[in-house]
Amino acid sequence: MNAFVKKNGQKWLGWAVKNPKRFFMYSMAFLSVSFIISIMQGILFPSDMTFKIKPPVLYSKSSVAQNILKNNDKEMKKIVNELQSLKDKRDQQKLRKEDSLRIEYLFNQYQHLKNGH
């Protein structure tokens, strides 16, 4: 198989060297046809993943986006307050196992709200 590929590759390369104009014409014809097929595929069978990128909420001027930001800020403040109360509880050495799970959950929620995902 390897010898077959080498032999045919050298044969085609030799032909391309001997006939550069034809090689160029065939190459351009192939590229043009593949480009047209690609364009038709994009028009007739559009991808579902096209333009799924949403701009960051920060740069959006809609009232919905601003409400989401305000709600996120409120939630983050609630989380910070609850974490502060758990910190006070820790200082008094009254933490339980459930409290440590709650701290981890609240921290993950805070990161989620902060990063916007």
matplotlib code that plots the C-alpha trace (Angstrom):
import matplotlib.pyplot as plt

x = [0.0, 2.8, 4.6, 1.4, 0.8, 4.4, 4.3, 1.0, 2.0, 5.2, 3.2, 0.7, 3.5, 5.4, 2.2, 1.7, 5.2, 4.9, 1.5, 1.3, -1.5, -3.8, -2.9, -3.8, -7.0, -8.1, -7.2, -9.1, -12.1, -12.1, -11.8, -14.6, -16.9, -16.2, -16.8, -20.1, -21.2, -20.2, -22.2, -25.2, -24.9, -24.9, -28.0, -30.0, -28.9, -28.0, -26.2, -28.0, -24.9, -24.7, -24.7, -25.3, -22.9, -24.7, -23.1, -22.3, -25.1, -23.0, -23.1, -26.8, -29.1, -32.4, -34.5, -34.6, -30.8, -30.7, -33.3, -31.3, -28.2, -30.2, -31.6, -28.1, -26.8, -29.6, -28.9, -25.2, -25.9, -28.1, -25.4, -22.8, -25.0, -25.6, -21.9, -21.2, -23.6, -21.9, -18.5, -19.8, -21.0, -17.6, -15.9, -18.2, -17.2, -20.8, -20.5, -22.0, -21.4, -24.6, -23.1, -20.0, -22.1, -24.2, -21.0, -19.8, -23.2, -23.4, -19.9, -20.7, -23.9, -21.9, -19.3, -22.1, -23.8, -20.6, -19.4, -22.8, -23.1]
y = [0.0, 2.4, 1.7, 2.2, 5.6, 6.7, 5.5, 7.3, 10.4, 10.7, 10.2, 12.9, 15.2, 14.7, 15.4, 18.7, 19.8, 19.1, 20.8, 23.7, 25.5, 22.5, 21.7, 25.3, 25.2, 21.9, 23.1, 26.3, 24.4, 22.0, 24.9, 26.8, 23.8, 22.9, 26.6, 26.6, 23.3, 24.7, 27.8, 25.8, 23.5, 26.5, 27.9, 24.7, 22.9, 25.6, 24.5, 24.7, 26.1, 29.2, 32.4, 30.8, 33.2, 35.7, 39.0, 39.5, 40.9, 43.8, 45.3, 44.7, 47.7, 45.9, 46.1, 42.3, 42.1, 44.9, 43.1, 40.0, 41.9, 43.4, 40.0, 38.5, 41.3, 40.7, 37.0, 37.6, 39.9, 37.2, 34.6, 36.9, 37.6, 34.0, 33.2, 35.9, 34.4, 31.0, 32.6, 34.0, 30.6, 29.2, 31.8, 30.6, 27.0, 25.9, 24.6, 21.2, 19.0, 20.3, 23.8, 23.0, 21.5, 24.7, 26.8, 24.8, 25.1, 28.8, 29.4, 27.5, 29.5, 32.8, 31.8, 30.8, 34.2, 36.1, 34.4, 34.6, 31.0]
z = [0.0, 0.9, -2.3, -4.3, -2.7, -3.3, -6.9, -7.7, -5.7, -7.7, -10.9, -10.1, -8.9, -12.1, -14.1, -12.0, -12.8, -16.5, -16.8, -14.3, -16.2, -16.2, -12.6, -11.6, -13.6, -12.1, -8.6, -9.0, -10.4, -7.4, -4.9, -6.6, -6.7, -3.1, -2.0, -3.8, -2.2, 1.2, 0.7, -0.5, 2.5, 4.9, 3.2, 2.8, 6.0, 8.6, 11.7, 15.0, 16.7, 14.5, 16.6, 20.0, 21.7, 23.9, 24.7, 28.4, 30.4, 31.4, 27.9, 27.4, 27.8, 28.0, 31.2, 31.5, 31.6, 34.2, 36.3, 36.2, 37.4, 40.2, 41.2, 41.1, 43.3, 45.8, 45.9, 46.3, 49.3, 50.9, 50.4, 51.9, 54.9, 55.5, 55.1, 57.6, 60.1, 59.6, 60.1, 63.4, 64.3, 63.5, 65.7, 68.6, 67.7, 67.2, 63.6, 62.7, 59.7, 58.0, 58.3, 56.4, 53.6, 53.6, 53.4, 50.4, 48.7, 49.3, 48.0, 44.8, 44.4, 44.9, 42.3, 39.9, 40.3, 40.1, 36.9, 35.3, 34.2]

ax = plt.figure().add_subplot(projection="3d")
ax.plot(x, y, z, "-o")
ax.set_aspect("equal")
plt.show()
